[in-house]
């Protein structure tokens, strides 16, 4: 396991603990996609996340602190989801998303 993969795995565990359960790895575990345009990478000892043109970084030895900051931004972003998101999510996830809407 590379340093980046290990660091992102630790971050993902912390994010799940904070309720961010739909983040997933892309590009051979080099990028963690958290929400629309909100992605996290690990490089040169820092977690780096970007949302559009906004770039942030957090010390790589603190996955807990980074997870708190990313989870906060995730919650803010979800609260202000674009109107097209629900339909796109259903299209991309297929029946899984449709069945989730009908879950009691």
VOLOKE-847584 format. One record per residue (C-alpha): x, y, z. Coordinates in Angstrom, 2 decimals, padded with zeros to 5 digits. Layout:
N
        c1        c2        c3
         X         Y         Z
...
END
This chain:
104
        c1        c2        c3
    000.00    000.00    000.00
    001.43    003.38   -000.95
    001.53    006.30    001.47
   -001.25    008.03   -000.47
   -003.51    004.97   -000.47
   -002.93    004.40    003.25
   -003.56    008.04    004.10
   -006.76    008.14    002.05
   -007.92    004.87    003.63
   -007.45    006.40    007.09
   -009.30    009.53    006.00
   -012.16    007.50    004.59
   -012.56    005.59    007.88
   -012.75    008.89    009.73
   -015.26    010.30    007.23
   -017.50    007.24    007.63
   -017.37    007.78    011.38
   -018.65    011.32    010.77
   -021.49    010.10    008.55
   -019.91    010.66    005.12
   -020.57    007.17    003.81
   -020.81    007.76    000.07
   -017.21    008.89   -000.57
   -015.37    006.59   -002.96
   -011.92    006.15   -004.45
   -011.21    006.90   -008.09
   -008.07    006.64   -010.21
   -006.57    003.59   -008.48
   -007.18    004.99   -004.99
   -005.29    008.20   -005.73
   -008.37    010.43   -005.33
   -011.24    010.30   -002.86
   -014.43    011.73   -004.34
   -016.61    013.07   -001.54
   -019.35    015.12   -003.22
   -020.03    017.03   -006.43
   -016.63    018.43   -007.32
   -015.25    017.90   -003.78
   -012.23    015.62   -004.06
   -009.34    014.80   -001.73
   -005.84    013.63   -002.62
   -002.73    012.97   -000.54
    000.62    014.30   -001.67
    003.85    015.50   -000.07
    002.57    014.77    003.44
   -000.64    016.77    003.06
   -004.26    015.96    002.43
   -005.31    018.30   -000.34
   -008.89    018.87   -001.30
   -010.37    020.95   -004.02
   -013.82    022.18   -004.79
   -013.94    024.05   -008.05
   -011.17    026.64   -007.91
   -010.97    026.59   -004.09
   -008.02    024.56   -002.84
   -007.28    023.57    000.77
   -004.74    021.39    002.51
   -004.34    019.73    005.90
   -001.38    018.06    007.56
   -001.20    014.39    006.58
   -000.54    013.20    010.13
   -004.02    014.36    011.20
   -006.68    012.38    009.32
   -009.20    013.10    012.10
   -008.85    016.86    011.77
   -008.95    016.69    007.99
   -012.06    014.49    008.09
   -013.82    017.02    010.32
   -013.06    019.85    007.90
   -014.03    017.83    004.80
   -017.21    016.50    006.48
   -018.22    020.05    007.39
   -017.83    021.16    003.77
   -019.66    018.03    002.61
   -022.64    018.88    004.84
   -022.68    022.49    003.61
   -022.54    021.33    000.00
   -025.30    018.77    000.42
   -027.57    021.37    002.00
   -027.14    023.49   -001.11
   -027.29    020.72   -003.76
   -028.06    021.94   -007.27
   -031.59    021.20   -008.52
   -030.32    018.80   -011.20
   -028.50    016.56   -008.69
   -031.35    014.22   -007.69
   -032.17    013.30   -011.27
   -028.51    012.82   -012.21
   -027.93    010.65   -009.14
   -030.83    008.39   -010.12
   -029.51    008.15   -013.66
   -025.98    007.29   -012.53
   -026.93    004.89   -009.74
   -029.92    003.31   -011.42
   -032.33    001.24   -009.38
   -030.27    001.56   -006.22
   -031.17    005.24   -005.92
   -034.77    004.67   -006.98
   -035.24    001.93   -004.39
   -033.65    004.11   -001.73
   -036.32    006.77   -002.32
   -039.00    004.19   -001.51
   -037.27    002.87    001.60
   -039.51    003.22    004.70
END
